[in-house]
Amino acid sequence: MSKTSQLDEMANTVTKEILEELYQRSIKALEYSDLDIEGDDFNDASSYIMDLVIIKLKTDNSCIESRSGLFKD
């Protein structure tokens, strides 16, 4: 198996773990907030927070750019 394939497998595993953590943290953030939301609105707000975090992670490339090209087959 190539290094790239192995790294891809690792990334898949880490992605699942991070998404679960992101889900838990978005729920806690809403629970501790002053927002008065529940039910479907709570779920929508949690999803919205998660989407925003992912967008912010994707657009803040300052730490990613320095690591590009580290692993090549």
PDB file of N, CA, C, O and CB in Angstrom:
ATOM      1  N   MET A   1       0.850  -1.177   0.000  1.00  0.00           N
ATOM      2  CA  MET A   1       0.000   0.000   0.000  1.00  0.00           C
ATOM      3  C   MET A   1       0.898   1.243   0.000  1.00  0.00           C
ATOM      4  O   MET A   1       1.876   1.306   0.745  1.00  0.00           O
ATOM      5  CB  MET A   1      -0.969  -0.004   1.232  1.00  0.00           C
ATOM      6  N   SER A   2       0.568   2.209  -0.821  1.00  0.00           N
ATOM      7  CA  SER A   2       1.389   3.417  -0.933  1.00  0.00           C
ATOM      8  C   SER A   2       1.209   4.315   0.290  1.00  0.00           C
ATOM      9  O   SER A   2       0.231   4.198   1.028  1.00  0.00           O
ATOM     10  CB  SER A   2       1.032   4.190  -2.215  1.00  0.00           C
ATOM     11  N   LYS A   3       2.164   5.201   0.482  1.00  0.00           N
ATOM     12  CA  LYS A   3       2.083   6.153   1.597  1.00  0.00           C
ATOM     13  C   LYS A   3       0.827   6.997   1.481  1.00  0.00           C
ATOM     14  O   LYS A   3       0.159   7.274   2.477  1.00  0.00           O
ATOM     15  CB  LYS A   3       3.330   7.059   1.635  1.00  0.00           C
ATOM     16  N   THR A   4       0.511   7.403   0.261  1.00  0.00           N
ATOM     17  CA  THR A   4      -0.665   8.233   0.054  1.00  0.00           C
ATOM     18  C   THR A   4      -1.933   7.499   0.467  1.00  0.00           C
ATOM     19  O   THR A   4      -2.811   8.093   1.094  1.00  0.00           O
ATOM     20  CB  THR A   4      -0.759   8.664  -1.403  1.00  0.00           C
ATOM     21  N   SER A   5      -2.043   6.229   0.130  1.00  0.00           N
ATOM     22  CA  SER A   5      -3.210   5.433   0.511  1.00  0.00           C
ATOM     23  C   SER A   5      -3.304   5.281   2.017  1.00  0.00           C
ATOM     24  O   SER A   5      -4.387   5.374   2.595  1.00  0.00           O
ATOM     25  CB  SER A   5      -3.157   4.059  -0.146  1.00  0.00           C
ATOM     26  N   GLN A   6      -2.173   5.049   2.641  1.00  0.00           N
ATOM     27  CA  GLN A   6      -2.157   4.924   4.096  1.00  0.00           C
ATOM     28  C   GLN A   6      -2.558   6.233   4.763  1.00  0.00           C
ATOM     29  O   GLN A   6      -3.322   6.242   5.728  1.00  0.00           O
ATOM     30  CB  GLN A   6      -0.773   4.492   4.579  1.00  0.00           C
ATOM     31  N   LEU A   7      -2.035   7.332   4.239  1.00  0.00           N
ATOM     32  CA  LEU A   7      -2.389   8.638   4.788  1.00  0.00           C
ATOM     33  C   LEU A   7      -3.870   8.929   4.583  1.00  0.00           C
ATOM     34  O   LEU A   7      -4.510   9.528   5.446  1.00  0.00           O
ATOM     35  CB  LEU A   7      -1.541   9.738   4.144  1.00  0.00           C
ATOM     36  N   ASP A   8      -4.415   8.508   3.445  1.00  0.00           N
ATOM     37  CA  ASP A   8      -5.840   8.695   3.175  1.00  0.00           C
ATOM     38  C   ASP A   8      -6.687   7.914   4.175  1.00  0.00           C
ATOM     39  O   ASP A   8      -7.688   8.431   4.672  1.00  0.00           O
ATOM     40  CB  ASP A   8      -6.177   8.261   1.740  1.00  0.00           C
ATOM     41  N   GLU A   9      -6.304   6.691   4.470  1.00  0.00           N
ATOM     42  CA  GLU A   9      -7.011   5.887   5.478  1.00  0.00           C
ATOM     43  C   GLU A   9      -6.971   6.569   6.835  1.00  0.00           C
ATOM     44  O   GLU A   9      -7.983   6.650   7.532  1.00  0.00           O
ATOM     45  CB  GLU A   9      -6.397   4.478   5.579  1.00  0.00           C
ATOM     46  N   MET A  10      -5.796   7.056   7.204  1.00  0.00           N
ATOM     47  CA  MET A  10      -5.659   7.753   8.481  1.00  0.00           C
ATOM     48  C   MET A  10      -6.538   9.000   8.513  1.00  0.00           C
ATOM     49  O   MET A  10      -7.189   9.281   9.519  1.00  0.00           O
ATOM     50  CB  MET A  10      -4.190   8.131   8.733  1.00  0.00           C
ATOM     51  N   ALA A  11      -6.553   9.742   7.413  1.00  0.00           N
ATOM     52  CA  ALA A  11      -7.374  10.951   7.333  1.00  0.00           C
ATOM     53  C   ALA A  11      -8.856  10.620   7.477  1.00  0.00           C
ATOM     54  O   ALA A  11      -9.592  11.371   8.116  1.00  0.00           O
ATOM     55  CB  ALA A  11      -7.126  11.679   6.009  1.00  0.00           C
ATOM     56  N   ASN A  12      -9.304   9.515   6.899  1.00  0.00           N
ATOM     57  CA  ASN A  12     -10.702   9.101   7.042  1.00  0.00           C
ATOM     58  C   ASN A  12     -11.045   8.821   8.500  1.00  0.00           C
ATOM     59  O   ASN A  12     -12.102   9.225   8.983  1.00  0.00           O
ATOM     60  CB  ASN A  12     -10.983   7.858   6.190  1.00  0.00           C
ATOM     61  N   THR A  13     -10.160   8.138   9.188  1.00  0.00           N
ATOM     62  CA  THR A  13     -10.380   7.817  10.598  1.00  0.00           C
ATOM     63  C   THR A  13     -10.409   9.090  11.443  1.00  0.00           C
ATOM     64  O   THR A  13     -11.294   9.274  12.279  1.00  0.00           O
ATOM     65  CB  THR A  13      -9.284   6.862  11.111  1.00  0.00           C
ATOM     66  N   VAL A  14      -9.441   9.954  11.214  1.00  0.00           N
ATOM     67  CA  VAL A  14      -9.368  11.201  11.979  1.00  0.00           C
ATOM     68  C   VAL A  14     -10.586  12.082  11.689  1.00  0.00           C
ATOM     69  O   VAL A  14     -11.112  12.732  12.592  1.00  0.00           O
ATOM     70  CB  VAL A  14      -8.065  11.963  11.648  1.00  0.00           C
ATOM     71  N   THR A  15     -11.031  12.105  10.436  1.00  0.00           N
ATOM     72  CA  THR A  15     -12.207  12.889  10.071  1.00  0.00           C
ATOM     73  C   THR A  15     -13.431  12.451  10.865  1.00  0.00           C
ATOM     74  O   THR A  15     -14.171  13.292  11.376  1.00  0.00           O
ATOM     75  CB  THR A  15     -12.483  12.767   8.574  1.00  0.00           C
ATOM     76  N   LYS A  16     -13.648  11.160  10.971  1.00  0.00           N
ATOM     77  CA  LYS A  16     -14.787  10.645  11.744  1.00  0.00           C
ATOM     78  C   LYS A  16     -14.692  11.079  13.195  1.00  0.00           C
ATOM     79  O   LYS A  16     -15.685  11.495  13.791  1.00  0.00           O
ATOM     80  CB  LYS A  16     -14.854   9.111  11.659  1.00  0.00           C
ATOM     81  N   GLU A  17     -13.500  10.984  13.763  1.00  0.00           N
ATOM     82  CA  GLU A  17     -13.300  11.367  15.160  1.00  0.00           C
ATOM     83  C   GLU A  17     -13.525  12.862  15.362  1.00  0.00           C
ATOM     84  O   GLU A  17     -14.154  13.274  16.336  1.00  0.00           O
ATOM     85  CB  GLU A  17     -11.893  10.984  15.621  1.00  0.00           C
ATOM     86  N   ILE A  18     -13.012  13.665  14.442  1.00  0.00           N
ATOM     87  CA  ILE A  18     -13.153  15.115  14.563  1.00  0.00           C
ATOM     88  C   ILE A  18     -14.603  15.546  14.380  1.00  0.00           C
ATOM     89  O   ILE A  18     -15.076  16.438  15.084  1.00  0.00           O
ATOM     90  CB  ILE A  18     -12.264  15.822  13.540  1.00  0.00           C
ATOM     91  N   LEU A  19     -15.312  14.921  13.441  1.00  0.00           N
ATOM     92  CA  LEU A  19     -16.725  15.262  13.254  1.00  0.00           C
ATOM     93  C   LEU A  19     -17.549  14.948  14.491  1.00  0.00           C
ATOM     94  O   LEU A  19     -18.447  15.713  14.843  1.00  0.00           O
ATOM     95  CB  LEU A  19     -17.293  14.515  12.056  1.00  0.00           C
ATOM     96  N   GLU A  20     -17.264  13.849  15.150  1.00  0.00           N
ATOM     97  CA  GLU A  20     -17.974  13.517  16.394  1.00  0.00           C
ATOM     98  C   GLU A  20     -17.657  14.550  17.471  1.00  0.00           C
ATOM     99  O   GLU A  20     -18.549  14.999  18.191  1.00  0.00           O
ATOM    100  CB  GLU A  20     -17.591  12.095  16.883  1.00  0.00           C
ATOM    101  N   GLU A  21     -16.394  14.919  17.576  1.00  0.00           N
ATOM    102  CA  GLU A  21     -15.989  15.932  18.558  1.00  0.00           C
ATOM    103  C   GLU A  21     -16.624  17.286  18.234  1.00  0.00           C
ATOM    104  O   GLU A  21     -17.092  17.986  19.131  1.00  0.00           O
ATOM    105  CB  GLU A  21     -14.449  16.063  18.597  1.00  0.00           C
ATOM    106  N   LEU A  22     -16.639  17.649  16.958  1.00  0.00           N
ATOM    107  CA  LEU A  22     -17.254  18.899  16.523  1.00  0.00           C
ATOM    108  C   LEU A  22     -18.742  18.908  16.864  1.00  0.00           C
ATOM    109  O   LEU A  22     -19.271  19.918  17.327  1.00  0.00           O
ATOM    110  CB  LEU A  22     -17.049  19.105  15.011  1.00  0.00           C
ATOM    111  N   TYR A  23     -19.407  17.797  16.636  1.00  0.00           N
ATOM    112  CA  TYR A  23     -20.826  17.669  16.968  1.00  0.00           C
ATOM    113  C   TYR A  23     -21.047  17.889  18.463  1.00  0.00           C
ATOM    114  O   TYR A  23     -21.927  18.655  18.856  1.00  0.00           O
ATOM    115  CB  TYR A  23     -21.359  16.283  16.546  1.00  0.00           C
ATOM    116  N   GLN A  24     -20.254  17.222  19.294  1.00  0.00           N
ATOM    117  CA  GLN A  24     -20.395  17.357  20.746  1.00  0.00           C
ATOM    118  C   GLN A  24     -20.128  18.789  21.205  1.00  0.00           C
ATOM    119  O   GLN A  24     -20.851  19.324  22.046  1.00  0.00           O
ATOM    120  CB  GLN A  24     -19.443  16.396  21.462  1.00  0.00           C
ATOM    121  N   ARG A  25     -19.100  19.396  20.654  1.00  0.00           N
ATOM    122  CA  ARG A  25     -18.751  20.768  21.050  1.00  0.00           C
ATOM    123  C   ARG A  25     -19.790  21.783  20.593  1.00  0.00           C
ATOM    124  O   ARG A  25     -20.053  22.751  21.306  1.00  0.00           O
ATOM    125  CB  ARG A  25     -17.392  21.146  20.486  1.00  0.00           C
ATOM    126  N   SER A  26     -20.382  21.585  19.429  1.00  0.00           N
ATOM    127  CA  SER A  26     -21.411  22.516  18.967  1.00  0.00           C
ATOM    128  C   SER A  26     -22.649  22.425  19.858  1.00  0.00           C
ATOM    129  O   SER A  26     -23.293  23.435  20.142  1.00  0.00           O
ATOM    130  CB  SER A  26     -21.785  22.227  17.496  1.00  0.00           C
ATOM    131  N   ILE A  27     -22.971  21.226  20.290  1.00  0.00           N
ATOM    132  CA  ILE A  27     -24.103  21.052  21.201  1.00  0.00           C
ATOM    133  C   ILE A  27     -23.822  21.740  22.539  1.00  0.00           C
ATOM    134  O   ILE A  27     -24.676  22.456  23.063  1.00  0.00           O
ATOM    135  CB  ILE A  27     -24.396  19.550  21.421  1.00  0.00           C
ATOM    136  N   LYS A  28     -22.626  21.523  23.088  1.00  0.00           N
ATOM    137  CA  LYS A  28     -22.278  22.165  24.357  1.00  0.00           C
ATOM    138  C   LYS A  28     -22.295  23.681  24.242  1.00  0.00           C
ATOM    139  O   LYS A  28     -22.764  24.372  25.147  1.00  0.00           O
ATOM    140  CB  LYS A  28     -20.906  21.699  24.827  1.00  0.00           C
ATOM    141  N   ALA A  29     -21.784  24.200  23.130  1.00  0.00           N
ATOM    142  CA  ALA A  29     -21.780  25.651  22.937  1.00  0.00           C
ATOM    143  C   ALA A  29     -23.206  26.199  22.970  1.00  0.00           C
ATOM    144  O   ALA A  29     -23.463  27.243  23.569  1.00  0.00           O
ATOM    145  CB  ALA A  29     -21.095  26.020  21.603  1.00  0.00           C
ATOM    146  N   LEU A  30     -24.123  25.495  22.327  1.00  0.00           N
ATOM    147  CA  LEU A  30     -25.521  25.939  22.335  1.00  0.00           C
ATOM    148  C   LEU A  30     -26.147  25.793  23.710  1.00  0.00           C
ATOM    149  O   LEU A  30     -26.900  26.665  24.143  1.00  0.00           O
ATOM    150  CB  LEU A  30     -26.334  25.152  21.317  1.00  0.00           C
ATOM    151  N   GLU A  31     -25.846  24.709  24.399  1.00  0.00           N
ATOM    152  CA  GLU A  31     -26.413  24.494  25.739  1.00  0.00           C
ATOM    153  C   GLU A  31     -25.967  25.572  26.723  1.00  0.00           C
ATOM    154  O   GLU A  31     -26.733  25.971  27.600  1.00  0.00           O
ATOM    155  CB  GLU A  31     -26.011  23.116  26.268  1.00  0.00           C
ATOM    156  N   TYR A  32     -24.724  26.043  26.578  1.00  0.00           N
ATOM    157  CA  TYR A  32     -24.193  27.053  27.485  1.00  0.00           C
ATOM    158  C   TYR A  32     -24.473  28.483  27.014  1.00  0.00           C
ATOM    159  O   TYR A  32     -24.123  29.442  27.701  1.00  0.00           O
ATOM    160  CB  TYR A  32     -22.706  26.856  27.647  1.00  0.00           C
ATOM    161  N   SER A  33     -25.090  28.624  25.867  1.00  0.00           N
ATOM    162  CA  SER A  33     -25.371  29.955  25.337  1.00  0.00           C
ATOM    163  C   SER A  33     -26.660  30.514  25.945  1.00  0.00           C
ATOM    164  O   SER A  33     -27.403  29.819  26.639  1.00  0.00           O
ATOM    165  CB  SER A  33     -25.478  29.912  23.798  1.00  0.00           C
ATOM    166  N   ASP A  34     -26.891  31.787  25.660  1.00  0.00           N
ATOM    167  CA  ASP A  34     -28.118  32.445  26.114  1.00  0.00           C
ATOM    168  C   ASP A  34     -29.244  32.311  25.100  1.00  0.00           C
ATOM    169  O   ASP A  34     -30.327  32.864  25.294  1.00  0.00           O
ATOM    170  CB  ASP A  34     -27.853  33.916  26.392  1.00  0.00           C
ATOM    171  N   LEU A  35     -28.994  31.585  24.029  1.00  0.00           N
ATOM    172  CA  LEU A  35     -30.008  31.413  22.995  1.00  0.00           C
ATOM    173  C   LEU A  35     -31.131  30.520  23.504  1.00  0.00           C
ATOM    174  O   LEU A  35     -30.893  29.485  24.126  1.00  0.00           O
ATOM    175  CB  LEU A  35     -29.388  30.820  21.718  1.00  0.00           C
ATOM    176  N   ASP A  36     -32.338  30.937  23.231  1.00  0.00           N
ATOM    177  CA  ASP A  36     -33.514  30.165  23.660  1.00  0.00           C
ATOM    178  C   ASP A  36     -34.031  29.371  22.464  1.00  0.00           C
ATOM    179  O   ASP A  36     -34.992  29.772  21.807  1.00  0.00           O
ATOM    180  CB  ASP A  36     -34.639  31.106  24.239  1.00  0.00           C
ATOM    181  N   ILE A  37     -33.387  28.248  22.192  1.00  0.00           N
ATOM    182  CA  ILE A  37     -33.799  27.412  21.065  1.00  0.00           C
ATOM    183  C   ILE A  37     -33.859  25.962  21.513  1.00  0.00           C
ATOM    184  O   ILE A  37     -33.131  25.531  22.408  1.00  0.00           O
ATOM    185  CB  ILE A  37     -32.829  27.574  19.863  1.00  0.00           C
ATOM    186  N   GLU A  38     -34.742  25.230  20.869  1.00  0.00           N
ATOM    187  CA  GLU A  38     -34.876  23.807  21.177  1.00  0.00           C
ATOM    188  C   GLU A  38     -35.463  23.074  19.979  1.00  0.00           C
ATOM    189  O   GLU A  38     -35.874  23.690  18.997  1.00  0.00           O
ATOM    190  CB  GLU A  38     -35.758  23.593  22.430  1.00  0.00           C
ATOM    191  N   GLY A  39     -35.496  21.771  20.075  1.00  0.00           N
ATOM    192  CA  GLY A  39     -36.067  20.936  19.017  1.00  0.00           C
ATOM    193  C   GLY A  39     -35.325  21.055  17.709  1.00  0.00           C
ATOM    194  O   GLY A  39     -34.095  21.034  17.666  1.00  0.00           O
ATOM    195  N   ASP A  40     -36.095  21.182  16.638  1.00  0.00           N
ATOM    196  CA  ASP A  40     -35.506  21.276  15.304  1.00  0.00           C
ATOM    197  C   ASP A  40     -34.601  22.496  15.159  1.00  0.00           C
ATOM    198  O   ASP A  40     -33.576  22.441  14.479  1.00  0.00           O
ATOM    199  CB  ASP A  40     -36.601  21.323  14.253  1.00  0.00           C
ATOM    200  N   ASP A  41     -34.986  23.601  15.805  1.00  0.00           N
ATOM    201  CA  ASP A  41     -34.156  24.804  15.740  1.00  0.00           C
ATOM    202  C   ASP A  41     -32.796  24.557  16.386  1.00  0.00           C
ATOM    203  O   ASP A  41     -31.779  25.063  15.911  1.00  0.00           O
ATOM    204  CB  ASP A  41     -34.864  25.984  16.425  1.00  0.00           C
ATOM    205  N   PHE A  42     -32.777  23.789  17.460  1.00  0.00           N
ATOM    206  CA  PHE A  42     -31.529  23.447  18.139  1.00  0.00           C
ATOM    207  C   PHE A  42     -30.645  22.623  17.209  1.00  0.00           C
ATOM    208  O   PHE A  42     -29.450  22.890  17.078  1.00  0.00           O
ATOM    209  CB  PHE A  42     -31.810  22.673  19.452  1.00  0.00           C
ATOM    210  N   ASN A  43     -31.234  21.631  16.572  1.00  0.00           N
ATOM    211  CA  ASN A  43     -30.484  20.786  15.630  1.00  0.00           C
ATOM    212  C   ASN A  43     -29.965  21.597  14.447  1.00  0.00           C
ATOM    213  O   ASN A  43     -28.828  21.415  14.012  1.00  0.00           O
ATOM    214  CB  ASN A  43     -31.367  19.635  15.125  1.00  0.00           C
ATOM    215  N   ASP A  44     -30.800  22.489  13.931  1.00  0.00           N
ATOM    216  CA  ASP A  44     -30.387  23.341  12.820  1.00  0.00           C
ATOM    217  C   ASP A  44     -29.237  24.256  13.229  1.00  0.00           C
ATOM    218  O   ASP A  44     -28.285  24.445  12.471  1.00  0.00           O
ATOM    219  CB  ASP A  44     -31.570  24.174  12.318  1.00  0.00           C
ATOM    220  N   ALA A  45     -29.330  24.822  14.430  1.00  0.00           N
ATOM    221  CA  ALA A  45     -28.273  25.713  14.917  1.00  0.00           C
ATOM    222  C   ALA A  45     -26.965  24.945  15.111  1.00  0.00           C
ATOM    223  O   ALA A  45     -25.889  25.459  14.805  1.00  0.00           O
ATOM    224  CB  ALA A  45     -28.699  26.382  16.242  1.00  0.00           C
ATOM    225  N   SER A  46     -27.058  23.727  15.615  1.00  0.00           N
ATOM    226  CA  SER A  46     -25.870  22.896  15.800  1.00  0.00           C
ATOM    227  C   SER A  46     -25.220  22.592  14.454  1.00  0.00           C
ATOM    228  O   SER A  46     -24.000  22.686  14.314  1.00  0.00           O
ATOM    229  CB  SER A  46     -26.232  21.586  16.527  1.00  0.00           C
ATOM    230  N   SER A  47     -26.023  22.234  13.481  1.00  0.00           N
ATOM    231  CA  SER A  47     -25.508  21.971  12.131  1.00  0.00           C
ATOM    232  C   SER A  47     -24.885  23.224  11.531  1.00  0.00           C
ATOM    233  O   SER A  47     -23.859  23.156  10.855  1.00  0.00           O
ATOM    234  CB  SER A  47     -26.629  21.454  11.217  1.00  0.00           C
ATOM    235  N   TYR A  48     -25.512  24.361  11.784  1.00  0.00           N
ATOM    236  CA  TYR A  48     -25.001  25.625  11.256  1.00  0.00           C
ATOM    237  C   TYR A  48     -23.628  25.942  11.852  1.00  0.00           C
ATOM    238  O   TYR A  48     -22.712  26.352  11.139  1.00  0.00           O
ATOM    239  CB  TYR A  48     -25.989  26.770  11.550  1.00  0.00           C
ATOM    240  N   ILE A  49     -23.499  25.749  13.162  1.00  0.00           N
ATOM    241  CA  ILE A  49     -22.203  25.967  13.820  1.00  0.00           C
ATOM    242  C   ILE A  49     -21.154  25.051  13.209  1.00  0.00           C
ATOM    243  O   ILE A  49     -20.050  25.491  12.888  1.00  0.00           O
ATOM    244  CB  ILE A  49     -22.308  25.724  15.350  1.00  0.00           C
ATOM    245  N   MET A  50     -21.496  23.775  13.048  1.00  0.00           N
ATOM    246  CA  MET A  50     -20.545  22.823  12.479  1.00  0.00           C
ATOM    247  C   MET A  50     -20.132  23.240  11.066  1.00  0.00           C
ATOM    248  O   MET A  50     -18.950  23.189  10.726  1.00  0.00           O
ATOM    249  CB  MET A  50     -21.151  21.412  12.459  1.00  0.00           C
ATOM    250  N   ASP A  51     -21.086  23.645  10.256  1.00  0.00           N
ATOM    251  CA  ASP A  51     -20.784  24.095   8.895  1.00  0.00           C
ATOM    252  C   ASP A  51     -19.850  25.299   8.905  1.00  0.00           C
ATOM    253  O   ASP A  51     -18.899  25.362   8.126  1.00  0.00           O
ATOM    254  CB  ASP A  51     -22.075  24.442   8.150  1.00  0.00           C
ATOM    255  N   LEU A  52     -20.129  26.261   9.795  1.00  0.00           N
ATOM    256  CA  LEU A  52     -19.275  27.448   9.879  1.00  0.00           C
ATOM    257  C   LEU A  52     -17.859  27.101  10.315  1.00  0.00           C
ATOM    258  O   LEU A  52     -16.893  27.648   9.785  1.00  0.00           O
ATOM    259  CB  LEU A  52     -19.875  28.458  10.842  1.00  0.00           C
ATOM    260  N   VAL A  53     -17.734  26.204  11.269  1.00  0.00           N
ATOM    261  CA  VAL A  53     -16.402  25.796  11.724  1.00  0.00           C
ATOM    262  C   VAL A  53     -15.625  25.156  10.584  1.00  0.00           C
ATOM    263  O   VAL A  53     -14.448  25.458  10.385  1.00  0.00           O
ATOM    264  CB  VAL A  53     -16.506  24.819  12.912  1.00  0.00           C
ATOM    265  N   ILE A  54     -16.275  24.278   9.837  1.00  0.00           N
ATOM    266  CA  ILE A  54     -15.606  23.614   8.713  1.00  0.00           C
ATOM    267  C   ILE A  54     -15.191  24.637   7.662  1.00  0.00           C
ATOM    268  O   ILE A  54     -14.088  24.551   7.123  1.00  0.00           O
ATOM    269  CB  ILE A  54     -16.528  22.546   8.083  1.00  0.00           C
ATOM    270  N   ILE A  55     -16.050  25.598   7.365  1.00  0.00           N
ATOM    271  CA  ILE A  55     -15.711  26.647   6.404  1.00  0.00           C
ATOM    272  C   ILE A  55     -14.514  27.455   6.898  1.00  0.00           C
ATOM    273  O   ILE A  55     -13.595  27.751   6.136  1.00  0.00           O
ATOM    274  CB  ILE A  55     -16.922  27.574   6.163  1.00  0.00           C
ATOM    275  N   LYS A  56     -14.537  27.806   8.176  1.00  0.00           N
ATOM    276  CA  LYS A  56     -13.436  28.580   8.737  1.00  0.00           C
ATOM    277  C   LYS A  56     -12.131  27.785   8.709  1.00  0.00           C
ATOM    278  O   LYS A  56     -11.067  28.347   8.449  1.00  0.00           O
ATOM    279  CB  LYS A  56     -13.762  29.005  10.171  1.00  0.00           C
ATOM    280  N   LEU A  57     -12.208  26.504   8.971  1.00  0.00           N
ATOM    281  CA  LEU A  57     -11.007  25.673   8.907  1.00  0.00           C
ATOM    282  C   LEU A  57     -10.470  25.593   7.479  1.00  0.00           C
ATOM    283  O   LEU A  57      -9.259  25.615   7.261  1.00  0.00           O
ATOM    284  CB  LEU A  57     -11.303  24.265   9.440  1.00  0.00           C
ATOM    285  N   LYS A  58     -11.373  25.501   6.518  1.00  0.00           N
ATOM    286  CA  LYS A  58     -10.954  25.395   5.124  1.00  0.00           C
ATOM    287  C   LYS A  58     -10.376  26.693   4.595  1.00  0.00           C
ATOM    288  O   LYS A  58      -9.478  26.668   3.754  1.00  0.00           O
ATOM    289  CB  LYS A  58     -12.117  24.973   4.266  1.00  0.00           C
ATOM    290  N   THR A  59     -10.871  27.828   5.071  1.00  0.00           N
ATOM    291  CA  THR A  59     -10.425  29.112   4.534  1.00  0.00           C
ATOM    292  C   THR A  59      -9.221  29.680   5.271  1.00  0.00           C
ATOM    293  O   THR A  59      -8.572  30.597   4.768  1.00  0.00           O
ATOM    294  CB  THR A  59     -11.551  30.103   4.585  1.00  0.00           C
ATOM    295  N   ASP A  60      -8.908  29.154   6.450  1.00  0.00           N
ATOM    296  CA  ASP A  60      -7.710  29.599   7.167  1.00  0.00           C
ATOM    297  C   ASP A  60      -6.590  28.644   6.816  1.00  0.00           C
ATOM    298  O   ASP A  60      -6.324  27.684   7.539  1.00  0.00           O
ATOM    299  CB  ASP A  60      -7.943  29.655   8.723  1.00  0.00           C
ATOM    300  N   ASN A  61      -5.937  28.915   5.697  1.00  0.00           N
ATOM    301  CA  ASN A  61      -4.921  28.013   5.169  1.00  0.00           C
ATOM    302  C   ASN A  61      -3.528  28.285   5.698  1.00  0.00           C
ATOM    303  O   ASN A  61      -2.574  27.662   5.232  1.00  0.00           O
ATOM    304  CB  ASN A  61      -4.902  28.095   3.691  1.00  0.00           C
ATOM    305  N   SER A  62      -3.375  29.180   6.642  1.00  0.00           N
ATOM    306  CA  SER A  62      -2.034  29.569   7.068  1.00  0.00           C
ATOM    307  C   SER A  62      -1.221  28.395   7.595  1.00  0.00           C
ATOM    308  O   SER A  62      -0.020  28.320   7.339  1.00  0.00           O
ATOM    309  CB  SER A  62      -2.124  30.634   8.128  1.00  0.00           C
ATOM    310  N   CYS A  63      -1.840  27.486   8.316  1.00  0.00           N
ATOM    311  CA  CYS A  63      -1.075  26.355   8.845  1.00  0.00           C
ATOM    312  C   CYS A  63      -1.008  25.203   7.847  1.00  0.00           C
ATOM    313  O   CYS A  63      -0.100  24.376   7.930  1.00  0.00           O
ATOM    314  CB  CYS A  63      -1.690  25.869  10.154  1.00  0.00           C
ATOM    315  N   ILE A  64      -1.928  25.133   6.926  1.00  0.00           N
ATOM    316  CA  ILE A  64      -1.954  24.039   5.964  1.00  0.00           C
ATOM    317  C   ILE A  64      -0.927  24.260   4.857  1.00  0.00           C
ATOM    318  O   ILE A  64      -0.258  23.319   4.430  1.00  0.00           O
ATOM    319  CB  ILE A  64      -3.354  23.890   5.364  1.00  0.00           C
ATOM    320  N   GLU A  65      -0.803  25.493   4.396  1.00  0.00           N
ATOM    321  CA  GLU A  65       0.088  25.787   3.278  1.00  0.00           C
ATOM    322  C   GLU A  65       1.526  25.390   3.564  1.00  0.00           C
ATOM    323  O   GLU A  65       2.239  24.948   2.664  1.00  0.00           O
ATOM    324  CB  GLU A  65       0.027  27.254   2.939  1.00  0.00           C
ATOM    325  N   SER A  66       1.956  25.543   4.807  1.00  0.00           N
ATOM    326  CA  SER A  66       3.338  25.232   5.135  1.00  0.00           C
ATOM    327  C   SER A  66       3.608  23.732   5.131  1.00  0.00           C
ATOM    328  O   SER A  66       4.764  23.309   5.119  1.00  0.00           O
ATOM    329  CB  SER A  66       3.691  25.812   6.483  1.00  0.00           C
ATOM    330  N   ARG A  67       2.557  22.931   5.141  1.00  0.00           N
ATOM    331  CA  ARG A  67       2.725  21.490   5.189  1.00  0.00           C
ATOM    332  C   ARG A  67       2.478  20.812   3.843  1.00  0.00           C
ATOM    333  O   ARG A  67       2.720  19.612   3.713  1.00  0.00           O
ATOM    334  CB  ARG A  67       1.805  20.913   6.218  1.00  0.00           C
ATOM    335  N   SER A  68       2.014  21.533   2.864  1.00  0.00           N
ATOM    336  CA  SER A  68       1.721  20.921   1.575  1.00  0.00           C
ATOM    337  C   SER A  68       2.993  20.389   0.934  1.00  0.00           C
ATOM    338  O   SER A  68       4.039  21.037   0.980  1.00  0.00           O
ATOM    339  CB  SER A  68       1.037  21.926   0.645  1.00  0.00           C
ATOM    340  N   GLY A  69       2.901  19.233   0.350  1.00  0.00           N
ATOM    341  CA  GLY A  69       4.034  18.642  -0.341  1.00  0.00           C
ATOM    342  C   GLY A  69       4.989  17.864   0.550  1.00  0.00           C
ATOM    343  O   GLY A  69       6.055  17.447   0.099  1.00  0.00           O
ATOM    344  N   LEU A  70       4.614  17.662   1.821  1.00  0.00           N
ATOM    345  CA  LEU A  70       5.498  16.925   2.717  1.00  0.00           C
ATOM    346  C   LEU A  70       5.616  15.455   2.331  1.00  0.00           C
ATOM    347  O   LEU A  70       6.696  14.871   2.426  1.00  0.00           O
ATOM    348  CB  LEU A  70       5.002  17.039   4.141  1.00  0.00           C
ATOM    349  N   PHE A  71       4.527  14.868   1.903  1.00  0.00           N
ATOM    350  CA  PHE A  71       4.513  13.436   1.622  1.00  0.00           C
ATOM    351  C   PHE A  71       4.210  13.190   0.159  1.00  0.00           C
ATOM    352  O   PHE A  71       3.114  13.482  -0.318  1.00  0.00           O
ATOM    353  CB  PHE A  71       3.488  12.719   2.505  1.00  0.00           C
ATOM    354  N   LYS A  72       5.142  12.676  -0.516  1.00  0.00           N
ATOM    355  CA  LYS A  72       4.967  12.329  -1.929  1.00  0.00           C
ATOM    356  C   LYS A  72       5.349  10.868  -2.110  1.00  0.00           C
ATOM    357  O   LYS A  72       6.262  10.369  -1.452  1.00  0.00           O
ATOM    358  CB  LYS A  72       5.827  13.256  -2.860  1.00  0.00           C
ATOM    359  N   ASP A  73       4.654  10.197  -2.992  1.00  0.00           N
ATOM    360  CA  ASP A  73       4.986   8.795  -3.303  1.00  0.00           C
ATOM    361  C   ASP A  73       6.270   8.714  -4.066  1.00  0.00           C
ATOM    362  O   ASP A  73       6.712   7.619  -4.416  1.00  0.00           O
ATOM    363  CB  ASP A  73       3.872   8.127  -4.100  1.00  0.00           C
TER     364      ASP A  73
END
